[in-house]
Amino acid sequence: MKIMQSMLICDVFPNRDRNMVNLSLMCLGLLSLWGVRGEVAPNFNHCKKFFFRQTPVSGLNIALPTPVETKTQKLVNPKKCLSAYNAASPAYICQIYNNQYYFATLYDRGRRIPLYSAYKMDIKGEPERNGSIVNYEPQLVHPGLAKNQMKKKECLTEIKNYNKNQSNDCKESFPQYRQTYKLSWSQALNDDFGTYTRGHLNPAGHHGKGDASQATMTFTNVAPQNPTMNQVQWNQYEQKLKNVTSKGCSNMYVVTGVVPSNKWVDQKNRVNVPSHYWNAFCCTDNNNKPLRSGGALCPNTDKGRVTEYKTVADLQKELRRLMRVKNNVQIFKGC
């Protein structure tokens, strides 16, 4: 509504004098700020560059609805104070670290896992495999919070400040408004994975040392993964993709995702355990012309075997079957 109002102001008053020019510039500033404000958004417009030909994946928006808080009878100001109130699912996340975009993630709020992450592999950089998964996405709690990934303590401070803001007045005497509760309502926390490892979709090993690899260390980029499958079968495939498959490519567009299941980490049904992990790649020359493409699929079990596909079309066909998707699935347009 605010952006609509600013646009109307700009349209109603012509730039007839200096005051009107200043008003016009102010309006343009409002539009500019609105355009870069949110990184959890209805689309990937701010991070299309991580998809081949800037065309996001289609046909895999199979997210469950955002969880709804049922005990709201005595709450004051629930629309402003409840975590992820009326938030759309899936969430489109343009992953930002230190004020820079690094990849794109489609996040299933209902299952609290990413459905896929899309990125460009660093073909020449020395891989970085060190680091811990420590970051969270503040804007999954409230869209007006910081756009950068943050560690838990920083996220809780953001929520605390939001709660104390006079225009919000979210009293933490209500359990649903407490900082950790709100963060855990919006996304998976470190304690939610049980005996499963935190399996990267966009792996740190596909990026050079520095911020690009550190940007992958967010809980919105990991899902519960069988420890053996993570450390052996899938790890071997990721290394092959980096060290062998990417040879001769100038650009390597990659999308890695999961197939949700009816299994959850525990009886609380907070975090879903995928039945499979999948991957698709598009290798191009320096003119961004496709050279080759392919994919892979692996059951999320200790004995799961990686099946490699020579064409992305074959992988898409199998994903449609596994996910029971009726619409066409397109991971890469024209590759």
Secondary structure as UniProt FT lines:
FT   HELIX           2..12
FT   HELIX           18..37
FT   STRAND          40..41
FT   HELIX           45..50
FT   HELIX           52..54
FT   TURN            73..74
FT   HELIX           78..81
FT   TURN            83..86
FT   STRAND          91..97
FT   TURN            98..99
FT   STRAND          100..108
FT   TURN            109..112
FT   STRAND          113..120
FT   STRAND          135..136
FT   HELIX           138..140
FT   TURN            143..144
FT   STRAND          150..151
FT   HELIX           152..164
FT   TURN            166..168
FT   TURN            172..173
FT   HELIX           175..177
FT   HELIX           179..186
FT   HELIX           190..192
FT   TURN            194..195
FT   STRAND          197..200
FT   HELIX           204..206
FT   TURN            209..210
FT   HELIX           211..214
FT   TURN            215..216
FT   HELIX           219..221
FT   STRAND          222..225
FT   HELIX           227..228
FT   HELIX           229..233
FT   HELIX           234..240
FT   HELIX           241..245
FT   TURN            246..248
FT   STRAND          251..259
FT   TURN            267..268
FT   STRAND          276..284
FT   TURN            286..287
FT   STRAND          290..299
FT   TURN            302..303
FT   STRAND          307..309
FT   HELIX           312..323
//
